[in-house]
Structure formats: structure tokens, C-alpha cells
Amino acid sequence: MEKEQIERINELARKKKTVGLTAEEIEEQAALRAQYLREFRANMEATLQAVRVEQADGTYKPLEKKVKKLN
């Protein structure tokens, strides 16, 4: 995400707290936030894919997703 887009997110957040947003600004803010979250999650996923955990025998194993248990 470009610096200008992040600055625009912050600008809209400040404006929302002070004077409020128009309908168009609310839509713009939602779209920018959604884009920011998509990119953040993609970066976090890439980081986690690169993590390796050292095992007791000295080998390294990639992280694995936890399997959710049904109660």
C-alpha cells in the first residue's frame, strides 16, 4: 500500500472523529481499509510461511496450521 493511501486512511479517520464523513468518504474509507487488511494479511502469511521451528533433533520444520477441534 502506498504512503499516500495510508495518509488518506488516517486523514479520513481524523475527519470522522471531528466533523464526520460524507457517504462517499465512508465508502472510500471502507475500500481503503479493506485493501490495507488484504495486504497486511498477505504479508503476514508470507512471513509465517518463511518461519521454521527447530526440532529437538536439530532439524527445522515449517509451521503448520492448527486443526480446530469440534466440541
C-alpha positions in Angstrom: 0.0 0.0 0.0 1.4 3.4 -0.9 2.2 6.1 1.6 -0.5 8.4 0.1 -3.2 5.8 0.7 -2.2 5.3 4.3 -2.1 9.0 4.8 -5.6 9.2 3.3 -6.9 6.5 5.7 -5.5 8.5 8.6 -7.0 11.7 7.3 -10.4 10.2 7.0 -10.2 8.7 10.5 -9.3 12.2 11.9 -12.1 13.8 10.0 -14.6 11.1 11.2 -13.8 12.0 14.8 -14.2 15.7 14.3 -16.8 16.6 11.7 -18.0 13.3 10.3 -17.8 11.8 6.8 -20.0 12.0 3.7 -21.4 8.9 2.2 -18.7 8.9 -0.5 -16.0 9.3 2.1 -17.4 6.4 4.2 -17.3 4.2 1.1 -13.7 5.3 0.3 -12.6 4.6 3.9 -14.1 1.1 3.8 -12.4 0.3 0.5 -9.0 1.6 1.7 -9.3 -0.3 5.0 -10.2 -3.5 3.1 -7.3 -3.1 0.8 -5.0 -2.4 3.8 -6.2 -5.5 5.6 -5.8 -7.7 2.5 -2.2 -6.6 2.0 -1.4 -6.9 5.7 -2.8 -10.4 5.8 -0.9 -11.4 2.7 2.4 -10.0 4.2 1.8 -11.8 7.5 1.0 -15.1 5.6 4.3 -14.8 3.7 6.2 -14.1 6.9 4.7 -17.1 8.6 5.4 -19.3 5.6 9.1 -18.4 6.0 9.3 -19.3 9.7 11.0 -22.6 10.6 10.9 -24.2 14.1 13.9 -26.1 15.3 13.0 -29.6 16.5 14.7 -31.5 19.3 16.8 -33.4 16.8 18.2 -30.2 15.3 16.2 -30.2 12.1 13.9 -27.4 11.1 10.3 -27.8 10.3 7.8 -25.2 8.8 4.9 -24.0 10.9 1.7 -25.9 10.5 -1.8 -24.6 10.9 -3.7 -25.8 13.9 -6.6 -28.1 13.3 -9.7 -26.8 15.1 -11.3 -29.3 17.4 -15.1 -29.6 17.2 -16.7 -29.6 20.7 
